[in-house]
Amino acid sequence: MTKSQLTQQEFLRDAMHRLDMTRDEFAQRIAVKRKTLDNWLLPPSESARGMPDMAWKFIQEILDKETKIS
């Protein structure tokens, strides 16, 4: 799945599901504070914070690596 196919929230929830991780575990795995992850999971709005492109790519690399291992 590419960035354009999913919303930020869908992408993050799918990644956590595929990796079978809680929010705390996932935040630690991608090296962000839990509050940052929570902000990224907020519905789109003026106050919502967009995830940097580097984070999208990093998470996708984690998912790609896990897929090869499985």
Secondary structure, DSSP 4 states (H G I P E B T S, - for coil): --GGGS-HHHHHHHHHHHHT--HHHHHHHTT--HHHHHHHTSPSSSS--PPPHHHHHHHHHHHHHHHHH-
